[in-house]
Amino acid sequence: MSEAMPNFEGLLREALAPVEPPADLVERLESTLTSISEMAADELEAWELSAMRDPRNWARPAGALLAGGAAGAALVLLRARRRSRHTPASLLGARDAAERALRDLSSETRKLLGER
């Protein structure tokens, strides 16, 4: 009867084994986030201020603002995280690591906002 019963522990171990992401995942994610933020900026540039008087016209610019803001924030975090991987946190103190992370975030945000 024990032969008929599946080895649940082995099945779980096999199902929950870590999976390595594709090598180009970061580049694809970065390009997708960049294109989303650029499309949102283009959408916002296309709207005329006179059309904004009617609240019925606010849906598309509001959606573009939310999508572009979220994509830009994710892009900033992604780039800052990639930069922070070059310096192991064990070599830095907690305060130095936090200061470096804040500097990286602010420099990436300036880069993104300067591109527009």
N, C-alpha and C positions, 0 to 999 in steps of 0.2 A: 504494500500500500504506500510505503514511503517513496517508491519509484514513481508512482502516479502523481504524487503531489509535487508541484513545481517548487523550486528553490527560491522562495520569495526574497530572501536576503541577497542572493546573487542577482536576481532580476532587478531589485532596487539599486544595487550597487552599479549595475550596468546602465540603468536608466538615468541615474543621477551623476554619471561620470562627467567631469568638467569638459567643456567643449571650447576649443580655441577659436576666437573670432578670425575672420579672413584678414589677411595682411593689409589689404587696402581699405578696410572698414573706416578708419579715421579719415582718410582722404575723401572717400565717398560721402561720409557724413558732413565733412567740412564743406565740400562743394554743394551739397544739397542745402545746407543751412545758408550758405552765401547766396545761392540762387533764390531762395525764399525771401531773404531780406531785400535783395535787389528788386524782385517782383513787387514786394510790398511798397518799396520806395517809389517805383515807377507808377504804381496804382495811386499812391498819394499825390504824386506830382501831376497826374492827369486830371485830378479833380480841381474844378474852379471854386474859388471862395464864394462866389455868388450862388452857386448851387447848394452850398451848405446851409443856407437859410431855412430850407425845408427839412424838418427832421426825418422825413421818409428817405432822404438821400444819405443819411448818416451810417447806414449799415455797412456798405462796402468800405468806406474809409476807416470805420472803426475796426472791421475785420482785418483790413490791411495793417492797421496800426498794431493790433494785438499779435498777428502772425509775424510781422517784422520785428517787433520788440522781443517776442519769445525766441525767434531764430537768432537774433543778434545777441541776446543774453546767453543762449546755449553755445554760440560760436565763441564768445569771449571766454566762457568757462572751459570749453574744449581746448582752446589754444593755451590758456593759462595752465591747465592740467598737463598738457604735453610739455610745456616749458619746465614745469616743476619736477617732472620725472628725471630730468638730467642731473639734478642734485638730490642725492638721497637724503631723506628727512632725518635719518639716524645721525648724519654728520652735522646737522644744524640743530640748534636749540629750538624749542617750541616757539619762542618769541621771534627768533630769526626766520623760521619757516612761515609764520603768520605774516610777518612784514613783507617777506618776499612774495607771498601769494597775493597780498593786497597790491603791491607794486605791479605784479604781472597783470592782475585784473584791470588796474587803472590804465596801464600802457596799452593793453589790447582794446579797451573801450575807446581810448583816444584814437587808436589806429582805425577802428571801425567808423567812428564818427567823423574822422578826418577824410575818409574816403568819399563821403557824400558831398 
